[in-house]
Amino acid sequence: MPTSTQELQSFQQFAAARIQNGGAMLELDDLLDEWKHQNPDPKQLQEDVLAVKAALRAMESGDTGRPAEEVVREIRTKYKLAKE
């Protein structure tokens, strides 16, 4: 979604207030992450809600999913991440 002038102004106001209220040591990316968390994209939020509802329906129908260890192992292999 392209950034609108309204979104930019909203972020600017948020960032200025946050910096004045204890956020002066935050990086710009951290401020943006906080702002995005407080101002989610309605379309993405709707998609996320639908995905969670679909997963819950699948669970109610008996789908047990996959073990977390298996998924983590695949991610570690795919992205060549070391074991902790």
ZIJO-V732700 format. One record per helix or strand of 3 or more residues. SS is the DSSP state (H for helix, E for strand). FROM is the first residue (numbers start at 1). LEN is the number of residues. If there is no record, write none. Layout:
# ZIJO-V732700
ss->{SS SS}
from->{FROM FROM}
len->{LEN LEN}
This chain:
# ZIJO-V732700
ss->{H H H H}
from->{5 28 42 68}
len->{19 11 19 11}
